Amino acid sequence: MESQLSVFDAIIDMLCLKPIFMIGFVLLSVVLFALFKKENKLPKGQIIIASFLLYYYVCIVLYNVVGIPTISELIRVTSLGEPLFNPNISLIPLDGGVSLGFILNIFCFMPLGFFCPLVSQSFNKMKNVVVLGFGVSLVIELSQLFTLYRATDINDLIANTFGALLGFFCYQLILKLKVKETPASEHKVGQRLPILVIATAFVMIFMS
């Protein structure tokens, strides 16, 4: 019973965000308000919910799963006398086969490919989702060059990108079950909204 409680507590702790992350929700609210003032034909409810879920998801993944440098962590490393640049690089694809970590990374990035088309119609294109998934994963892997205990691994890059692609396919599968509607035109801010949401999460994590 004690082990079950500890696992439950660990999950709850992982899903909770620090107060500083609430700043990101406020910033996104301002952006969404400005967007909807210019484009009142957009599906407001869908975009608001999907944007907040995307932001929350990215914060959880960056902070509690993959790990990227934060200001407090960089200060701690410096105080220990350790160098800020700590490269631990693996460039051999699928060395040793497909591991459990590889599979978990795929599942971890599936929500990225699912939420982005809900936030912006420009991500209804597979190419855009793949490029975004690759770009986000690349930024994560490069940032881990400045962490003590993380590795920059090409397998993570492959798994994360493939996970985003699978998430996009799941979205397309669900979309086929719905009645197709004529999409409304989007302002440039709306087209780039997923990128803005993800960038906000990165900034909040770095400042934490």
C-alpha positions as CSV (number, residue, x, y, z in Angstrom):
1,M,0.0,0.0,0.0
2,E,2.8,2.4,0.8
3,S,4.5,1.8,-2.5
4,Q,1.2,2.5,-4.3
5,L,0.7,5.8,-2.4
6,S,4.3,6.9,-3.2
7,V,3.8,6.2,-6.9
8,F,0.5,8.1,-6.9
9,D,2.2,11.0,-5.1
10,A,5.0,11.0,-7.6
11,I,2.6,11.2,-10.5
12,I,0.7,14.0,-8.9
13,D,4.0,15.8,-8.2
14,M,5.0,15.4,-11.8
15,L,1.7,16.8,-13.2
16,C,1.9,19.9,-11.0
17,L,3.4,23.1,-12.3
18,K,5.3,25.7,-10.4
19,P,3.6,29.1,-9.9
20,I,6.0,30.7,-12.4
21,F,4.4,28.7,-15.2
22,M,1.2,30.5,-14.6
23,I,2.8,33.5,-16.2
24,G,2.8,31.6,-19.4
25,F,-0.9,31.0,-19.2
26,V,-1.4,34.7,-18.7
27,L,0.8,35.6,-21.7
28,L,-1.1,33.1,-23.9
29,S,-4.4,34.5,-22.8
30,V,-3.3,38.0,-24.0
31,V,-2.1,36.6,-27.4
32,L,-5.4,34.6,-27.9
33,F,-7.5,37.7,-27.0
34,A,-5.6,39.7,-29.6
35,L,-5.9,37.0,-32.2
36,F,-9.6,36.6,-31.7
37,K,-10.2,40.3,-32.0
38,K,-8.7,40.2,-35.5
39,E,-10.1,36.8,-36.6
40,N,-13.6,36.3,-35.0
41,K,-14.5,33.4,-37.3
42,L,-11.9,31.0,-35.7
43,P,-13.1,28.2,-33.4
44,K,-12.3,30.0,-30.1
45,G,-13.2,27.2,-27.7
46,Q,-11.1,24.6,-29.6
47,I,-8.0,26.9,-30.0
48,I,-8.1,28.1,-26.4
49,I,-8.3,24.6,-24.9
50,A,-5.8,23.1,-27.3
51,S,-3.3,26.0,-26.7
52,F,-3.5,25.7,-23.0
53,L,-3.2,21.9,-23.1
54,L,-0.2,22.2,-25.5
55,Y,1.5,24.6,-23.2
56,Y,0.8,22.5,-20.1
57,Y,2.0,19.3,-21.9
58,V,5.2,20.9,-23.2
59,C,6.0,22.3,-19.7
60,I,5.5,18.9,-18.1
61,V,7.7,17.2,-20.7
62,L,10.5,19.7,-20.6
63,Y,10.6,20.1,-16.8
64,N,9.8,16.5,-15.6
65,V,10.7,14.2,-18.5
66,V,13.4,15.2,-20.9
67,G,15.0,18.0,-18.9
68,I,16.5,21.2,-20.2
69,P,18.8,23.7,-18.5
70,T,17.3,26.3,-16.2
71,I,18.8,29.4,-14.7
72,S,18.8,27.9,-11.2
73,E,20.5,24.7,-12.5
74,L,23.2,26.7,-14.4
75,I,23.9,28.7,-11.3
76,R,24.2,25.5,-9.2
77,V,26.6,23.9,-11.7
78,T,28.7,27.1,-11.7
79,S,28.8,27.2,-7.9
80,L,30.1,23.6,-7.9
81,G,33.0,24.5,-10.2
82,E,31.7,22.4,-13.1
83,P,31.9,23.7,-16.7
84,L,28.6,24.8,-18.3
85,F,29.3,22.9,-21.5
86,N,29.1,19.2,-20.8
87,P,28.8,17.3,-24.1
88,N,27.7,13.7,-23.9
89,I,26.8,12.9,-27.5
90,S,25.6,9.7,-29.2
91,L,25.4,9.8,-33.0
92,I,24.8,6.1,-33.8
93,P,21.2,5.5,-34.8
94,L,19.5,2.6,-33.0
95,D,22.7,1.3,-31.5
96,G,21.8,-1.8,-29.7
97,G,18.3,-2.0,-31.2
98,V,15.0,-0.4,-30.2
99,S,15.0,0.2,-26.4
100,L,12.2,0.8,-24.0
101,G,13.4,4.4,-23.7
102,F,13.1,4.8,-27.5
103,I,9.5,3.6,-27.4
104,L,8.6,5.8,-24.4
105,N,10.0,8.8,-26.3
106,I,7.7,8.0,-29.2
107,F,4.6,8.0,-26.9
108,C,5.9,11.1,-25.1
109,F,5.9,13.2,-28.2
110,M,2.6,12.0,-29.7
111,P,0.6,14.8,-28.0
112,L,2.7,17.3,-29.8
113,G,1.6,16.1,-33.2
114,F,-2.0,15.8,-32.0
115,F,-2.4,19.3,-30.3
116,C,-0.7,21.4,-33.0
117,P,-3.4,20.9,-35.7
118,L,-6.0,21.7,-33.1
119,V,-4.3,25.0,-32.3
120,S,-3.6,26.1,-35.9
121,Q,-4.9,24.9,-39.3
122,S,-1.4,25.4,-40.8
123,F,-0.4,22.3,-38.9
124,N,-3.0,20.1,-40.7
125,K,-0.1,19.5,-43.1
126,M,2.1,16.5,-42.2
127,K,5.3,18.3,-43.3
128,N,4.8,21.2,-40.9
129,V,4.2,18.8,-37.9
130,V,7.3,16.8,-38.8
131,V,9.4,19.9,-39.1
132,L,8.1,21.2,-35.8
133,G,8.6,17.9,-34.0
134,F,12.2,17.7,-35.3
135,G,12.9,21.3,-34.5
136,V,11.6,21.0,-30.9
137,S,13.5,17.8,-30.3
138,L,16.7,19.3,-31.8
139,V,16.5,22.3,-29.5
140,I,16.0,19.9,-26.5
141,E,19.0,17.7,-27.5
142,L,21.3,20.7,-28.1
143,S,20.2,22.3,-24.8
144,Q,21.2,19.1,-23.0
145,L,24.8,19.8,-24.0
146,F,24.7,22.3,-21.1
147,T,23.4,19.8,-18.5
148,L,25.5,17.6,-16.3
149,Y,23.6,14.3,-16.5
150,R,21.8,14.4,-19.8
151,A,22.9,13.0,-23.1
152,T,22.4,14.4,-26.6
153,D,21.2,11.3,-28.4
154,I,20.3,11.0,-32.1
155,N,17.9,8.2,-31.1
156,D,15.9,10.6,-29.0
157,L,15.7,12.9,-32.0
158,I,14.4,10.1,-34.2
159,A,11.9,8.8,-31.6
160,N,10.6,12.3,-30.8
161,T,10.0,13.2,-34.4
162,F,8.4,9.9,-35.2
163,G,6.2,10.4,-32.1
164,A,5.0,13.8,-33.3
165,L,4.2,12.2,-36.7
166,L,2.2,9.4,-35.0
167,G,0.3,12.0,-33.0
168,F,-0.6,13.8,-36.3
169,F,-1.9,10.5,-37.8
170,C,-4.1,10.0,-34.7
171,Y,-5.5,13.5,-35.2
172,Q,-6.2,12.8,-38.9
173,L,-7.9,9.6,-38.0
174,I,-10.2,11.3,-35.6
175,L,-10.8,14.1,-38.0
176,K,-12.1,11.7,-40.6
177,L,-14.8,10.6,-38.2
178,K,-16.1,14.2,-38.0
179,V,-18.1,16.2,-40.6
180,K,-15.7,18.3,-42.6
181,E,-16.2,22.1,-42.3
182,T,-14.8,24.9,-44.4
183,P,-11.8,26.2,-42.5
184,A,-11.7,29.9,-41.7
185,S,-8.7,32.0,-42.8
186,E,-6.0,32.6,-40.2
187,H,-4.0,35.6,-39.3
188,K,-0.2,35.1,-39.3
189,V,-0.2,35.0,-35.5
190,G,-2.7,32.1,-35.6
191,Q,-0.6,30.2,-38.1
192,R,2.4,30.4,-35.8
193,L,0.5,30.0,-32.6
194,P,1.8,26.4,-31.8
195,I,5.4,27.7,-32.2
196,L,4.6,30.6,-29.9
197,V,3.0,28.3,-27.3
198,I,6.0,26.0,-27.3
199,A,8.5,28.9,-27.2
200,T,6.6,30.3,-24.1
201,A,7.0,26.9,-22.4
202,F,10.7,26.9,-23.1
203,V,11.2,30.4,-21.7
204,M,9.2,29.6,-18.5
205,I,11.2,26.4,-18.0
206,F,14.5,28.3,-18.4
207,M,13.4,30.9,-15.9
208,S,12.3,28.4,-13.3
